[in-house]
């Protein structure tokens, strides 16, 4: 297992719940998998201060700030794709990874076959999710799948 527990902060849940399909899938995952948990037990004031210090204060960045504060309080790794969130995690000296790393690890552990890895990235691209597509094409090539750029 990559993680014994996956904690999902409130702002991240709110962002995922904006789309009905995501909301339904996430609620089903919470109901069926004990390792995935809602988590609101972190210092909200620290999150507010981080957002003020960065002069961003944007709602879209709150999830990243909450994840970083939560991980720093628990001494945990954090999964963030947003560049600002990754830089924030690095500033806290956290072990930080993105979606690309997670799917690569699932493949290496033989939990997800190569075709499913490609299909997952294709769906993310179709939904307009911003990821490092050159690095994803490199991964797909390494695991024997055609790159998405073809």
N, C-alpha and C positions, 0 to 999 in steps of 0.2 A: 504494500500500500504506500502511496505517496504521502498521504496525510491520515492521521488517526481521526481527525476532526476537521471539518470545514465550517468556519463561522462566517455568517453573512450579515454585515452591518445594515442598519436600518435604511440609510440612503441608497445603498446598493439594491436592497429589496425594492424600494420605491421605484428606482429606475427600471428594474426588471419587470415590475408590475404594471408599467405604463402600457405595455402591449398585452392584450388579453391572452394570446397564445403563450407568451412567456410566463405570465402570471399563473395560468393553469398548470403548465409543466413544472414550474418551481414549487407550487403548492403540493403537487403530486410527489415530487422528489422529497420535500420536507416530510411528507406523510409516510413515505416508503423507505427512506434511508436515514438511519439514526445518526450517521456520522456528519450529516449536514444539519446545521443548527442556526436558528435565528439568534443574533447576539446584539444586545443593546447595552451590555455591561462594559462600557469604556468611558473614558473621561470626555464628555461632550464639550467641556470648556476648553480642553486642549485642542480639540478639533476646531472650535471657533477661533482660537488664537492662531492656529496654523493658517487658516483661511485669511485672517486679517493680516498676518505677517506677509503672506504672499500677495496681498492686495488683490486677491481674486474674488473670494467670497461668492463665487458662482455656485449655484445649486449643483451643477454637473460635477464639480470637483469635491463636493462634500463626501461622496462615497469613497473616493480615494483617500481623503484625509482620515475618515473614520477607520478604514482598513489599516492604515499605517499606525494610527494611535492604538487601535486594538492589538495589532501584532506586536508593537513595541511594549505594551503592558503585559502581554502574555509570553513574550520571548518566542514568537512564532514566525514562520515564513509568511510571505504575503504574495498573492497573485494579483498583479495589476498590469494592464496593457497601456494605459495612459502614460505618456512620457513624463508629464509633471508628477504624477503619482509615483513613478519609478524613481525619479530624482529625489522626491521627498523620502521614499523608503531608503534610498542610499544614504541620505543625510542622517537617518536614524540607525544606520549600519544594519539594516535588515536583509535577510535572505529574500530577494525579490525575483519573481519569475512572471512570465506572461502566458497567454493561452498557447502560443507556439510550443513552449517548453512542456506544458501540461500534456498536450496531445502527443508530443514526442515521447514523453515518459510512458504514457499509456501504451504506445506502440512498442517501445522497448521491453515493457513488461508483458507483452503479448496479450494485453487486455483489449486492444483495438487493432483490427487488421488494417493494412495499408489503404485499401479502398475506402474504409470508413473514415480514416484520417483525411483523405482527399475530399470526400463528400462533406465532412464537417466544415472544412475550410471553405469549400465552394458555397455552402449555405451561408456562412458568415459573410463572404464577399457579396453574395446576392442580396443580403440584408444591409449592405453598405457599412459594415463594421470595418474600422480602420485597423489594419494589422501590418506587420512588416512583410509584404507580399513577396519580395525578392528572397527573403530568408525562408518563407514558407515554400516557395518553388524549389529552393535548394533542399529542404527537408524531403519534399515529395520525390524529388529525383533520387535522393539517397535511399529511400525506402521502396524504390522501384515503381513509382507512380508518375504519370505525366504531370508536368507543372501546370498550374492554372493559367499561366500566361499563354499557353498554346491555344 
